[in-house]
Amino acid sequence: MAQTQACRNRAVITGLGAVTCLGGGVEGLWEGLLAGRRGLSEFAKFDPTGLRNTLCGQVRDWTFTPAEFGLDQTPDEAAQFLLVAAAEAIADAGLSERLYSGAERRPEVGLSLASNFAGAVSWEQYLSSVLAKEPSPEQFAQFSFGNALSLCRDVFGAAGPASQLSMACASGTACIGLAAEMIRDGQAGVVIAGGYDSLAASPLSGLSLLRTITDDDLYPFSANRSGTLFGEGAGVLIVESLEHARARGARCYCELPGSWQNNNAYHLTAPDEGGAGMARVLAGALGKADVAPECVGHINAHGTGTEYHDVAETQAIKSVLGAAAYEATVVSIKGAVSHLMGAAGSVEGIVAALSVFHQLVPPTVNYGEPDPECDLDYVVDGRREQSIDYAASISAGIGGDNACIILGRAD
């Protein structure tokens, strides 16, 4: 017999891990955002000739030691980000002793991973080897999406339900929602959930051709916005059943009572009129969570700094929350870390979880000139203490994909 909503397991977040251009893991991310710092820098990983902009959110001074993870070979860089962020999240959750030994398979531990262009660097290397008529099977394996699942299984012993999804830039949020569903359905007691991506020439060239990249700077929700800037990294959250977390005395950052995904079915890159698709995804997540719109005090927005999307997202929030939209805080972190592609939603989910846990909201970094069409409270004057019972984190992606998670105070 199917479980009723009332008797399904409750999902909570107990661990956080991040790799971003701000450095320093989750602490560096959170403290950097609260201080209004930016981590963007000039491209150094490859020749950016032909791109509309040379500014990006690249991870600098990166080192990775395969032996620390029990690996004989160095994985693709995006997978490196994922493994490091996952190890931080597992340690933060107090699960290192249980999950840091791939020798022991744990069927109660699931994986919910997401990416947009993971493996692109290895794909470029493999293609070069093919053109040189010296194809490398190792590089071929590295650019497979399934490679990350295999690595996490081997390193962390996660042998439960597993998913690797790609919903463009909504991927990182969607995988958190899926992890919570795995918990609610009783498929797993713990899920390692996260998005990851790395900068590579081939996807950046395409994004530049689509003219989503600005030739100026990234100004979320501002009148002088003209496009976004891209970056790389990973965000990993440990999603756990409340019963499981309580039994081991774990700290809970927040609860995940609901999520939703949909598609605009409208255009490859442009949002639909009035942000209708984003409005539906926010309303759907609130309905799933059984949370009234007026109870949402904070929104971690997609906020890419693109001309039409920021207006559409603002309209979507007002459509669903009504007059309460003007009482909620709305923040975009992309001015600080850039658009992290498949990792964007998971890193933003981490920040939303910390906002609920600390009752503290970081500012929208690099906010420019006010736009009368974007007229919500974007927290432009520094960090703000706020009483938050429920928050939403919204993501949207090329192809019209949308995803939203609702986060609530833990009991």
C-alpha positions in Angstrom: 0.0 0.0 0.0 1.3 3.5 -0.9 2.4 5.7 2.0 0.1 8.6 2.8 1.6 12.1 3.0 1.1 12.1 6.8 3.2 8.9 7.5 6.0 9.6 5.0 9.5 10.2 6.4 10.6 13.8 7.0 13.8 15.0 5.3 16.3 17.2 6.9 19.7 18.6 6.0 22.5 17.6 8.3 25.7 18.3 6.4 27.1 20.9 3.9 30.1 21.0 1.7 31.2 23.4 -1.1 33.9 24.2 -3.6 33.6 27.8 -5.0 35.7 30.6 -6.2 35.5 32.2 -2.7 37.5 29.3 -1.4 37.5 27.8 2.1 34.7 25.4 1.7 31.3 26.2 3.2 32.8 28.6 5.8 34.6 30.6 3.1 31.5 30.7 1.0 29.2 31.8 3.9 31.6 34.3 5.4 32.5 35.7 2.0 28.9 36.2 1.1 28.1 37.9 4.4 31.0 40.2 3.9 29.9 41.0 0.3 33.1 39.7 -1.2 33.4 38.6 -4.9 35.5 35.6 -6.0 35.5 36.3 -9.7 38.8 36.6 -11.6 40.2 36.6 -15.2 40.3 33.3 -17.0 43.4 31.3 -16.4 42.5 27.7 -17.3 42.4 28.1 -21.1 42.7 30.7 -23.8 39.4 32.8 -23.6 39.8 34.3 -27.1 36.4 34.6 -28.7 34.4 34.7 -25.5 32.3 37.7 -24.8 33.9 38.1 -21.3 37.1 36.9 -19.6 35.7 37.3 -16.1 34.6 34.0 -14.4 34.1 32.3 -11.1 37.0 29.8 -11.4 38.4 27.8 -8.5 41.9 29.0 -8.0 45.0 27.4 -6.4 43.3 24.0 -6.7 45.1 20.8 -5.6 43.7 17.3 -5.5 45.4 14.2 -4.2 43.8 11.0 -5.5 45.4 8.9 -2.7 43.4 10.8 -0.1 40.3 9.3 -1.6 41.8 5.9 -2.1 42.1 6.5 -5.9 44.8 5.3 -8.2 44.0 7.8 -11.0 43.1 11.5 -11.1 39.4 12.0 -12.0 37.9 14.7 -14.2 38.2 18.1 -12.5 34.4 18.4 -12.0 34.4 15.1 -10.2 37.3 16.3 -8.0 35.2 19.2 -6.9 32.3 16.9 -6.1 34.5 14.5 -4.1 36.0 17.3 -2.0 32.6 18.9 -1.3 31.1 15.6 -0.5 33.9 14.8 2.0 33.3 18.1 3.7 29.6 17.6 3.9 30.0 14.1 5.3 32.4 15.3 7.9 30.0 18.2 8.7 27.2 15.8 9.2 29.3 13.7 11.6 29.2 10.7 9.3 32.9 10.4 8.4 33.5 7.2 10.3 30.5 5.5 8.6 30.9 6.8 5.1 34.6 7.3 4.5 35.3 3.7 3.7 34.4 2.4 0.3 35.3 -1.0 1.4 32.0 -1.3 3.2 28.9 -1.0 1.0 25.9 0.8 2.7 22.6 0.2 0.9 20.9 2.7 3.2 23.0 5.5 1.7 21.8 7.0 -1.6 23.3 9.4 -4.2 21.5 12.2 -6.0 24.0 14.0 -8.2 23.6 16.6 -10.9 25.6 18.4 -13.5 25.3 20.4 -16.7 28.7 20.0 -18.4 30.6 17.6 -16.1 33.2 15.7 -18.0 33.6 18.4 -20.7 37.3 18.8 -20.0 37.8 15.0 -20.3 35.7 15.0 -23.5 37.9 17.7 -25.0 41.0 15.7 -24.1 39.5 12.5 -25.5 38.4 14.2 -28.7 42.0 15.4 -29.1 43.3 11.9 -28.6 40.9 10.5 -31.2 41.9 13.2 -33.7 45.5 12.2 -33.0 44.5 8.5 -33.6 45.5 7.6 -30.0 42.2 7.3 -28.2 42.4 7.0 -24.5 39.9 4.6 -22.7 40.6 6.4 -19.4 39.5 9.7 -20.8 36.5 8.1 -22.4 35.3 6.8 -19.1 35.9 10.1 -17.3 33.4 12.1 -19.4 30.6 9.7 -18.7 28.0 11.1 -16.3 27.9 7.7 -14.6 31.6 8.2 -13.6 30.7 10.4 -10.7 28.2 7.9 -9.3 30.9 5.2 -9.6 33.4 7.3 -7.8 31.1 8.2 -4.9 30.1 4.5 -4.6 33.7 3.4 -4.4 34.9 6.3 -2.1 32.0 6.6 0.2 30.4 3.1 0.0 27.0 4.6 -1.1 25.2 1.5 -2.4 21.6 2.7 -2.1 19.4 4.4 -4.7 21.4 6.5 -7.2 20.6 9.2 -9.7 22.6 11.4 -12.0 20.4 14.0 -13.6 20.9 17.0 -15.9 18.3 19.8 -16.1 20.7 22.4 -17.3 21.1 25.2 -14.7 18.2 23.8 -12.6 20.1 20.6 -12.0 21.6 21.4 -8.6 18.2 22.3 -7.1 16.4 19.4 -8.7 18.9 16.8 -7.2 18.2 18.1 -3.7 14.5 17.7 -4.2 15.0 14.2 -5.5 17.2 13.4 -2.5 14.4 14.5 -0.2 11.9 12.3 -2.1 14.2 9.3 -1.6 14.1 10.0 2.1 10.3 10.6 2.2 9.7 7.4 0.3 11.9 5.3 2.6 14.4 4.4 -0.1 17.3 5.6 1.9 18.2 6.9 5.4 20.9 9.2 4.1 21.4 10.7 0.7 24.5 12.5 -0.6 23.1 15.2 -2.9 24.9 17.7 -5.0 25.6 19.5 -8.2 29.1 19.9 -9.7 30.6 21.5 -12.9 33.9 22.8 -14.2 34.8 25.4 -16.7 35.7 24.1 -20.1 36.3 25.8 -23.5 33.5 23.9 -25.4 30.5 24.7 -23.3 31.7 28.3 -22.6 32.0 28.9 -26.3 28.5 27.8 -26.8 27.1 29.9 -24.0 29.0 32.8 -25.4 27.4 32.2 -28.8 24.0 32.2 -27.2 24.9 35.6 -25.8 23.9 34.7 -22.3 27.3 35.9 -21.2 27.5 39.7 -20.6 30.2 41.8 -22.2 30.1 44.0 -19.0 29.6 42.6 -15.5 26.9 40.6 -13.7 24.4 42.9 -11.9 21.5 40.8 -10.5 18.0 42.4 -10.6 19.6 45.7 -11.7 18.6 48.2 -14.4 22.1 48.0 -15.9 22.2 44.2 -16.2 23.1 42.8 -19.6 23.9 39.1 -19.0 25.5 36.6 -16.7 29.0 35.2 -16.0 29.8 31.6 -15.5 32.0 29.7 -13.0 32.6 26.3 -11.5 32.5 24.3 -8.3 30.3 21.9 -6.3 27.8 22.0 -3.6 26.9 18.9 -1.6 24.2 18.5 1.1 23.6 15.5 3.3 19.9 14.9 3.3 18.7 12.5 6.0 15.5 11.3 7.5 14.6 13.2 10.7 14.3 9.9 12.6 17.7 8.8 11.5 19.2 12.2 12.4 17.6 12.3 15.8 18.7 8.7 16.6 22.3 9.7 16.3 22.0 13.2 17.8 22.8 15.0 14.6 22.5 18.8 14.2 19.8 19.7 11.6 20.3 22.8 9.6 16.7 22.8 8.3 13.9 20.6 7.0 13.0 20.0 3.3 9.2 19.7 3.3 8.7 20.0 -0.4 10.1 20.5 -3.9 8.9 20.7 -7.5 10.2 20.6 -11.1 8.7 21.6 -14.4 9.4 23.0 -17.8 8.2 26.2 -19.5 7.6 24.5 -22.8 8.2 27.9 -24.4 11.7 28.7 -25.7 15.3 27.5 -25.5 16.7 30.4 -23.6 13.9 33.0 -23.0 11.5 32.8 -20.0 7.8 32.6 -20.8 5.6 35.6 -20.4 5.3 36.8 -16.8 7.5 34.1 -15.5 4.6 31.6 -15.6 6.8 28.5 -15.5 8.7 29.8 -12.5 5.5 30.8 -10.8 4.2 27.2 -11.3 7.3 25.6 -9.9 7.2 27.8 -6.8 3.5 27.2 -6.3 4.0 23.5 -6.8 6.8 23.3 -4.2 4.8 25.2 -1.7 1.8 23.0 -2.3 3.9 19.8 -1.9 5.3 21.3 1.4 1.9 22.4 2.6 3.2 25.8 3.2 1.1 28.9 2.6 2.7 31.5 0.3 2.6 34.2 2.9 4.7 32.1 5.2 7.8 32.4 2.9 10.1 34.9 4.4 13.2 34.5 2.2 13.9 33.4 -1.4 17.3 32.5 -2.7 16.7 33.5 -6.3 18.1 32.3 -9.6 19.0 36.0 -10.3 21.3 35.6 -13.3 21.5 39.3 -14.3 20.0 38.6 -17.7 17.7 41.2 -19.1 14.4 39.2 -19.3 14.9 36.5 -16.7 15.3 38.8 -13.7 12.1 40.5 -14.5 10.3 37.2 -15.1 11.5 35.8 -11.8 10.4 38.9 -10.0 6.9 38.6 -11.6 6.7 34.9 -10.7 7.5 35.6 -7.1 4.8 38.4 -6.9 2.3 36.2 -8.7 2.6 33.4 -6.1 3.3 35.3 -2.9 1.0 38.3 -3.7 1.4 41.2 -1.3 3.7 39.0 0.9 6.3 39.2 -1.9 7.2 42.7 -0.6 7.7 41.4 2.9 10.1 38.6 1.8 13.9 39.1 1.2 15.1 38.0 -2.2 18.8 37.3 -2.8 21.0 36.3 -5.7 24.5 35.1 -4.9 25.7 35.0 -8.5 27.3 38.5 -8.3 29.7 37.0 -5.7 30.4 33.5 -7.2 29.0 33.8 -10.8 26.6 31.2 -12.3 27.9 27.8 -11.4 25.9 25.9 -14.0 25.0 22.5 -12.7 26.4 23.4 -9.3 24.5 26.7 -9.0 21.3 25.3 -7.4 23.1 23.1 -4.9 25.4 25.9 -3.7 22.4 28.2 -3.5 20.6 25.5 -1.6 23.4 25.5 0.9 23.2 29.3 1.4 19.4 29.1 1.8 19.9 26.3 4.4 22.4 28.5 6.3 20.1 31.5 6.1 17.3 29.4 7.8 19.7 28.0 10.3 21.3 31.2 11.3 18.3 33.5 10.7 20.6 35.6 8.6 20.5 36.7 5.0 23.6 37.7 2.9 23.4 40.7 0.5 22.9 40.5 -3.2 26.5 41.3 -4.2 27.2 43.6 -7.1 23.7 45.0 -7.2 23.8 48.0 -9.6 21.1 50.5 -10.5 17.6 49.9 -9.2 15.1 48.7 -11.8 11.4 49.7 -11.3 10.4 46.3 -12.9 12.5 44.5 -10.3 11.0 46.0 -7.2 11.4 43.5 -4.4 13.7 43.6 -1.3 17.0 42.3 -2.8 19.0 43.0 0.4 21.4 45.5 -1.2 22.8 47.1 2.0 24.7 44.3 3.6 23.8 41.2 5.7 20.5 41.2 7.5 19.2 39.4 10.5 15.7 38.0 9.8 13.2 35.7 11.3 12.7 33.0 8.7 10.2 30.1 9.2 10.3 29.0 5.5 12.6 29.8 2.6 12.5 28.9 -1.1 15.4 28.3 -3.5 14.5 28.6 -7.2 16.6 27.6 -10.3 15.9 27.8 -14.0 17.8 26.5 -17.0 18.3 26.6 -20.7 15.6 24.5 -22.3 13.0 25.9 -19.9 13.7 23.7 -16.9 12.7 25.0 -13.5 13.2 23.5 -10.0 12.4 24.8 -6.5 12.9 23.5 -3.0 11.2 24.7 0.2 13.3 24.8 3.4 11.9 25.2 6.9 13.2 25.6 10.4 14.1 22.3 12.0 12.1 21.3 15.1 
